[in-house]
Amino acid sequence: MSDSVIAIVFLLTGFGFVIMNFVLNYILSPKFQKRSGEMPYECGQAPANPSKFIQFDNHYYIFALLFVIFDVETVLFLPLLMAKGQAPWLALIEIFLFTILLGIGLAYVWNKNQLRWE
C-alpha cells in the first residue's frame, strides 16, 4: 500500500470522526430552550445587567494566545534544530526570520499596552 493511500485513509477517518461527533451532538443534545438557560450565570443570583452582553477583560485571552504562539514556536524549532546535518544555514535562517516575525508581533502588543494589568 502506498503512502498516499495511507494518508487518504487517515484523512477520511479523521473527517469521519469529526462528522460523527457533529451528528451525535445534534441527536443527543436537548432540543428545548429554557428562559433561564439564555441568561448569564452569576452565582445563582439574577444578573445585575439585563443586557445579553457580558463585560469581560480580554487580557486573559491575549496572554493565552501569546502563550500558545510562543509554545508553538518552540515546537516548530525542535525539528529544525534536529535537522542540522541536512541544511544548517537554511534552518538557522528560518529560525531567525520566524523569531523576528514573532518579535514584531510582541512589540506590537507591547506598544498597544495589552500586556499591562490595570
C-alpha positions as a printed Julia matrix, in Angstrom:
118×3 Matrix{Float64}:
   0.0    0.0    0.0
   1.48   3.34  -0.99
   1.97   6.28   1.33
  -0.65   8.38  -0.42
  -3.34   5.73   0.09
  -2.49   5.52   3.78
  -2.62   9.32   4.07
  -6.01   9.46   2.31
  -7.44   6.72   4.55
  -6.11   8.54   7.62
  -7.61  11.84   6.42
 -11.01  10.27   5.68
 -11.02   8.55   9.07
 -10.33  11.88  10.77
 -13.11  13.62   8.86
 -15.4   10.7    9.67
 -14.8   11.12  13.4
 -15.46  14.87  13.18
 -18.71  14.38  11.25
 -19.74  11.59  13.63
 -19.28  13.97  16.59
 -21.42  16.64  14.93
 -24.17  14.13  14.19
 -24.1   12.7   17.73
 -24.22  16.21  19.16
 -27.26  17.03  17.04
 -29.02  13.8   18.0
 -28.21  13.77  21.72
 -28.41  17.48  22.6
 -31.58  18.78  24.26
 -33.97  20.43  21.83
 -35.92  22.61  24.27
 -34.83  26.05  25.39
 -35.41  27.34  28.89
 -35.57  31.03  29.6
 -33.03  30.6   32.41
 -30.61  28.89  30.02
 -30.24  32.07  27.99
 -29.26  34.24  30.97
 -25.65  34.61  32.07
 -24.82  32.79  35.29
 -23.85  35.0   38.22
 -23.61  32.66  41.23
 -27.32  31.87  41.32
 -28.43  35.49  41.53
 -30.33  37.49  38.98
 -27.93  39.23  36.6
 -27.03  42.78  37.55
 -27.09  43.94  33.94
 -30.06  42.66  31.96
 -28.29  43.08  28.61
 -27.17  40.0   26.72
 -23.57  41.16  26.53
 -21.2   40.23  29.33
 -18.34  42.59  30.07
 -15.07  40.75  30.5
 -11.41  41.61  30.44
  -9.72  40.46  27.25
  -6.24  40.38  28.84
  -6.72  36.73  29.74
  -7.26  35.83  26.1
  -4.29  37.87  24.92
  -1.99  36.16  27.42
  -3.37  32.76  26.43
  -2.83  33.49  22.73
   0.69  34.74  23.34
   1.47  31.6   25.33
   0.15  29.38  22.54
   2.1   31.29  19.89
   5.4   31.07  21.74
   4.73  27.46  22.71
   4.18  26.59  19.06
   7.38  28.45  18.26
   9.39  26.11  20.45
   7.66  23.09  18.94
   8.49  24.32  15.44
  12.12  24.99  16.32
  12.8   21.47  17.54
  12.59  19.68  14.14
  14.65  22.42  12.55
  17.35  22.01  15.14
  17.25  18.21  14.8
  17.83  18.51  11.02
  21.05  20.42  11.5
  23.06  17.98   9.36
  20.97  18.43   6.22
  20.81  22.2    5.7
  22.12  24.01   8.79
  22.19  27.52   7.32
  18.71  27.23   5.9
  17.37  26.08   9.29
  19.11  28.95  11.07
  17.71  31.47   8.57
  14.19  30.08   9.07
  14.55  30.24  12.85
  15.89  33.8   12.65
  13.07  35.03  10.36
  10.39  33.32  12.44
  11.79  34.83  15.63
  11.9   38.29  14.03
   8.27  37.91  12.94
   7.19  36.89  16.44
   9.24  39.73  17.91
   7.41  42.21  15.68
   4.07  40.82  16.89
   5.2   41.0   20.51
   6.4   44.59  20.04
   3.0   45.49  18.54
   1.12  44.01  21.51
   3.53  45.68  23.92
   3.12  49.03  22.13
  -0.67  48.78  22.43
  -0.27  48.29  26.23
  -2.11  44.98  26.12
   0.4   43.31  28.43
  -0.25  45.72  31.3
  -2.69  44.73  34.07
  -4.84  47.55  35.39
